[in-house]
Amino acid sequence: MKEIYQELGISDQVFQYGKQIEERLKERFVQIDETAEYNQLKVIKALQAHKVSAECFMGSSGYGYNDLGRDTLEEVYATCFHGEAALVRPQITCGTHALALALMSNLRPGDELLSPVGKPYDTLEEVIGIRPSKGSLAEYGVSYRQVDLLPDGSFDYENIKKALNEKTKLVTIQRSKGYQTRPSFSVAQIGELIAYIKKIKPEVICMVDNCYGEFVERREPLEVGADMIVGSLIKNPGGGLAPIGGYIVGRQECVENAAYRLTSPGLGKEVGASLGVIQSFYQGLFLSPTVTAGALKGAIFAANIYECLGFSVIPDSIESRHDIIQAVELRSKEALIAFCQGIQAAAPVDSHVTPEPWAMPGYDDPVIMAAGAFVQGSSIELSADGPLREPYAVYFQGGLTWYHAKLGILMSLQKLVEAGLVKL
Ligand SMILES: *Cc1c(COP(=O)(O)O)cnc(C)c1O
């Protein structure tokens, strides 16, 4: 084993360091495997319940009328995630699109949107109109209100109560911390928040941005009272195989609204050819529980390695996990660059290229990104990025297999050691 790691560029010292950290994680890995086992059975049960067969993989073209594979897959998603209906489409281009679609189709002029969990994911600022943008909800007369989390990361119930008013139509709850330093929420916590909100205003629609959260726990937000969950297929539920796509699962009416907005009033779910990608949606969902487990193990492994070396890691080495994202504060520009170059060097694709910081549109500081993915931008595949500013935090996630995630993390450490930035 040592030899093949050495052939890939991992020194004996780094290999041994990783090994003693991994030894300590056995029990946690068993728990992750048990969650994966449960979720694997949940997916199989849903596939069987809807009698998925070879005909489902045929795909359709043109209008896509009577696309058995597409319609059955949506039933599978609905069952698996405990919704009445689902919209799972390659025509939904990414997570932001899925969220924008869910919001724009369920809100009308004069309605108000509330985020009771602080600032939403960056790209949603333009969807909502927090940053003025063409076609935003603000342009259509939908107002927005936000209640920040308390300093300890908990819900500010008192101000949430005050923020709910006669205009509040939809509440958006982001499960994952995204690129913030707040904690991610467990499904149980989301359930408590929804119960509180519904007690005050029962008819309000509670939407959960489920990105990066799918299959991390046994339960999903629709099981604790959410009306709609939304996510991307190039994250967890696509299992690394879906080349594009997004989903919305939830109450019949919410999903119907989204379908009429995605295609056209009058057409809704009846059109939208699945082309040649539908089998990868099925197979990706089937693999997703174990893929997510691999990514989780990688995140925990990294947290333990870098915490042991004296870096601040979020979540820390022992915290329970509610998404697959790991942040490490590397404290210097050189360390951030070396880390990302290590992740890149371990990739199955483009391992020969060296990522460099660049001035990305929309960001104040240069950003460095490492990704050697089969699917462009896929973040269920091992990927890392961070802005070049204090505290030089790298955010990383994914890994289609635990062994690849492990290699990537060892390689990041190797680069830090070689640059003299870390001593083992
Ligand atoms: C990734 C992500 C999004 C946006 O998804 P894209 O596919 O990048 O557009 C939204 N919310 C959260 C929490 C995310 O992690």
Ligand as a Chemical Component Dictionary entry (heavy atoms), coordinates in Angstrom:
data_LIG
# 
_chem_comp.id                   LIG 
_chem_comp.type                 NON-POLYMER 
_chem_comp.pdbx_formal_charge   0 
_chem_comp.three_letter_code    LIG 
# 
loop_
_chem_comp_atom.comp_id 
_chem_comp_atom.atom_id 
_chem_comp_atom.alt_atom_id 
_chem_comp_atom.type_symbol 
_chem_comp_atom.charge 
_chem_comp_atom.model_Cartn_x 
_chem_comp_atom.model_Cartn_y 
_chem_comp_atom.model_Cartn_z 
_chem_comp_atom.pdbx_ordinal 
LIG C1 C1 C 0 -24.373 24.818 -4.567 1  
LIG C2 C2 C 0 -25.415 25.516 -3.795 2  
LIG C3 C3 C 0 -26.374 26.323 -4.416 3  
LIG C4 C4 C 0 -26.335 26.664 -5.878 4  
LIG O1 O1 O 0 -26.095 25.625 -6.712 5  
LIG P1 P1 P 0 -25.357 25.789 -8.123 6  
LIG O2 O2 O 0 -25.562 24.472 -8.719 7  
LIG O3 O3 O 0 -23.933 26.110 -7.859 8  
LIG O4 O4 O 0 -26.045 26.877 -8.864 9  
LIG C5 C5 C 0 -27.340 26.889 -3.624 10 
LIG N1 N1 N 0 -27.358 26.689 -2.288 11 
LIG C6 C6 C 0 -26.445 25.946 -1.670 12 
LIG C7 C7 C 0 -26.517 25.764 -0.177 13 
LIG C8 C8 C 0 -25.444 25.334 -2.384 14 
LIG O5 O5 O 0 -24.543 24.575 -1.761 15 
# 
loop_
_chem_comp_bond.comp_id 
_chem_comp_bond.atom_id_1 
_chem_comp_bond.atom_id_2 
_chem_comp_bond.value_order 
_chem_comp_bond.pdbx_ordinal 
LIG C1 C2 SING 1  
LIG C2 C3 SING 2  
LIG C2 C8 DOUB 3  
LIG C3 C4 SING 4  
LIG C3 C5 DOUB 5  
LIG C4 O1 SING 6  
LIG O1 P1 SING 7  
LIG P1 O2 DOUB 8  
LIG P1 O3 SING 9  
LIG P1 O4 SING 10 
LIG C5 N1 SING 11 
LIG N1 C6 DOUB 12 
LIG C6 C7 SING 13 
LIG C6 C8 SING 14 
LIG C8 O5 SING 15 
# 
